[in-house]
Amino acid sequence: MALAVDIESEDYKFYKTLNEDVKLKPDDSNRWDLHMENGDYINVAGNQSLHNAIIIAIMTRYGELKDNQLYEEFGCHLHELIKANKSPMVKYKIELFVIEVLEKMRRIHEVNWVEISDSEDHTYRITFNVTSINDEIVEGSVEI
């Protein structure tokens, strides 16, 4: 006999988001897409799933998914600054926007640090380090 699961409980709804995800990877042009090997998707869980979620949150323009009620306020405001002339203030604002989107994520307990660096090809590299709700460190980077 299977144990009953209360799918309406806050614990169930919270931990339901910790399941598997499809792995993402960037191509040579920094476009992120689903990672496939031998014609099949690669599944990830735990910290790799959280890493994916962070990349998706940063790479999604704020309001891009407004037609879906669950995600109408999802995304990062940093895309509003992409065409602005590079300056220390723009980098600082990007950092604030990234921290804001990371702090909204339920699976992140603490944002340890975010670093924004720029390059000659008019892109920014966002490097992040967070502590998950499972007290594990997740870090990575993405170019915008």
N, C-alpha and C positions, 0 to 999 in steps of 0.2 A: 504494500500500500504506500503510495507516494504521500509525502508531506504536503499539506496545503500551503500555497504561497499567496500572501496578501499583496496582490499587485497594485493595490491602492495606497500602500504604506509609503511614507516618505523615504524610509531606508531602501525599499525596493526600487523606487524611482531614481534615487540617488546613485546606487551602485549599478543599476542597469546600464548606465553610461560608461562603465568600465570594461565593456565587452570588446570583442575583436573588431578590427577595422581593416580596410584594404590599404596596403602600404603605398605611400606616395614617393615619387622621386623626381628630381629635376632633370631636364634634358640639357643639352649644350647651350641652349638659348634661355635657360633659367625658367622654362615653362614647366610647372609641376603637373604630373599626371599619374594615373594608376600604374603601379609597377607590375609588370607581368613577366613570367618566366615559363617557357615551354607552352605558351598559349593559355596560361592560367594566372589568376590573380594570386598575389602573395598576401596572406593574412598576417596581421600583427596584433598583439594584445599588450596590456600593461603599459609600460613606459613608452614603447614604440607607438602605441595607439595614441597616447597623450601627445607625443611629439608630432604626429600627424595632425591632431586637433589644433595644436598651437600654430602650425604652418598654415592650416586652412583659415584660422581666425585672423592671422596677420595678412594673408594674401587676399582675403575677401574685402572688397570695398564696403564701408559702412552703408547699410540700407540696400545693398545689392540684392538681397533676398526678401525685400519688403512685401512681396506678393504672397509669401508664406507666413502665416500668423505666428508660427513658432520661432521664426528667424527674422522678423521684421526689424529688429534692432541689433542684428548680428553684424559683425565685421569691424574693421579698423578704420578710423578717420585719417590715418597717415596718408592715404592715397590722395587726399585733398592737397597735399603739399608736394607731390612728386614733381610738378612742373615749376615749382618755386626755385628761384636762384639759390644755390647752395650757400649756406651760412651756418655758423654755430647755433643760431636761434632755430633754424629749420631742423637741424639734427636734434636739438633739445625737445622741440615739439613732437618729432617722430618718436623719440624715447618715451615721452609722456603718453602718447596715444597707444603705443605698444604695451606699456605697463597697465594702462587702463583696460585694454582688451584682455590681458592675461589675468588681471585681478577679478574679472567677471567669470572666469572659467571655474566651474564647480570642482573640477579635479585637481586644481592647483591650490595648495595650502599657502604657499608664499612665493612671491617673486623675489629671487635672491639678487639678480642684477640683469640689466639690459644694456647692451653697448651698441652704439650706432657708429659705423665708420663709412666713409665715402670713398669712391674710387674715381679714376679719371674718366671712366666711361659713363658718367652721369647716373650711376646706381648707388644705392646704399646697401650695406650689409648690416643686417640686424642679427646680433648674437644674443642669446638668452640663456638663463640658468634659473630654473624654478625647482621648488620642492613640491612633490605631489602630495595628495591627501594620504598616501601610503608611506610618507616620509622618505621617498626616494628622489634622487636628483635627476632631473631631465634637462639636457642642454642641447643646443643646436643653433643653426643659423639659417637665414634665408636672405636672398638678395631681392631688393625692390627696385 
